[in-house]
């Protein structure tokens, strides 16, 4: 039970087994700080098994990893659905090209998703910044999922099994927009303070 770090062939796995308390997270933080060169410029896959891991703990682990230079978080693989604080994860960083986040709930990015980056969520995707990479909401077939961004300019957007590509023309100005499925098509609408227009 707890957190184990293991070097694989081309990436590092951080495995969370069962419940995680603040002591286990502090232990991981200490281990990472002592071995920063091991993690620097590495690729990390976070995976956890069992029920009941709060999203807060997962966010704390991602925050610890985000403090390392040039680290790439490949994704979050979950075998159980997190409990306790809602099934959402908040990523407080910009995703660069080559980075990917995959989660079995809602994903909120506080930052940009650059071209070449990818966000996959079983629920909704909300980007408090520019979305220029690939976004796949409702990844397990939920057509009611949405993609929202302050600047919605993805190369490709998917909701459930429906795919839309970016238009050829460039937008005159960036406005908050929301993408959702309507009549088997993805529609993108301006999102104002009063809701969808």
ChimeraX attribute file (.defattr): number of C-alpha atoms within 10 A of each C-alpha:
attribute: neighborCount
match mode: 1-to-1
recipient: residues
	/A:1	10
	/A:2	16
	/A:3	17
	/A:4	12
	/A:5	15
	/A:6	11
	/A:7	13
	/A:8	11
	/A:9	6
	/A:10	9
	/A:11	16
	/A:12	19
	/A:13	17
	/A:14	19
	/A:15	18
	/A:16	21
	/A:17	16
	/A:18	16
	/A:19	17
	/A:20	17
	/A:21	12
	/A:22	10
	/A:23	10
	/A:24	17
	/A:25	18
	/A:26	14
	/A:27	13
	/A:28	20
	/A:29	17
	/A:30	13
	/A:31	12
	/A:32	19
	/A:33	16
	/A:34	10
	/A:35	11
	/A:36	15
	/A:37	12
	/A:38	12
	/A:39	20
	/A:40	16
	/A:41	13
	/A:42	17
	/A:43	19
	/A:44	23
	/A:45	17
	/A:46	19
	/A:47	17
	/A:48	22
	/A:49	17
	/A:50	14
	/A:51	15
	/A:52	14
	/A:53	23
	/A:54	20
	/A:55	19
	/A:56	17
	/A:57	17
	/A:58	20
	/A:59	16
	/A:60	17
	/A:61	17
	/A:62	19
	/A:63	16
	/A:64	16
	/A:65	22
	/A:66	17
	/A:67	13
	/A:68	17
	/A:69	13
	/A:70	14
	/A:71	16
	/A:72	24
	/A:73	22
	/A:74	20
	/A:75	19
	/A:76	19
	/A:77	16
	/A:78	18
	/A:79	11
	/A:80	14
	/A:81	19
	/A:82	24
	/A:83	14
	/A:84	10
	/A:85	11
	/A:86	13
	/A:87	16
	/A:88	23
	/A:89	23
	/A:90	19
	/A:91	19
	/A:92	16
	/A:93	14
	/A:94	18
	/A:95	25
	/A:96	17
	/A:97	15
	/A:98	14
	/A:99	21
	/A:100	20
	/A:101	21
	/A:102	20
	/A:103	21
	/A:104	22
	/A:105	21
	/A:106	22
	/A:107	25
	/A:108	20
	/A:109	23
	/A:110	17
	/A:111	16
	/A:112	22
	/A:113	29
	/A:114	22
	/A:115	20
	/A:116	16
	/A:117	20
	/A:118	25
	/A:119	24
	/A:120	24
	/A:121	26
	/A:122	21
	/A:123	27
	/A:124	24
	/A:125	27
	/A:126	21
	/A:127	25
	/A:128	18
	/A:129	19
	/A:130	23
	/A:131	29
	/A:132	23
	/A:133	25
	/A:134	21
	/A:135	26
	/A:136	26
	/A:137	32
	/A:138	25
	/A:139	22
	/A:140	14
	/A:141	14
	/A:142	16
	/A:143	20
	/A:144	14
	/A:145	22
	/A:146	23
	/A:147	25
	/A:148	24
	/A:149	26
	/A:150	19
	/A:151	20
	/A:152	25
	/A:153	23
	/A:154	22
	/A:155	17
	/A:156	17
	/A:157	23
	/A:158	24
	/A:159	31
	/A:160	20
	/A:161	14
	/A:162	16
	/A:163	14
	/A:164	15
	/A:165	13
	/A:166	13
	/A:167	11
	/A:168	6
	/A:169	6
	/A:170	8
	/A:171	11
	/A:172	6
	/A:173	6
	/A:174	12
	/A:175	15
	/A:176	18
	/A:177	18
	/A:178	22
	/A:179	23
	/A:180	20
	/A:181	18
	/A:182	11
	/A:183	6
	/A:184	11
	/A:185	12
	/A:186	19
	/A:187	12
	/A:188	17
	/A:189	16
	/A:190	15
	/A:191	17
	/A:192	12
	/A:193	7
	/A:194	6
	/A:195	9
	/A:196	11
	/A:197	8
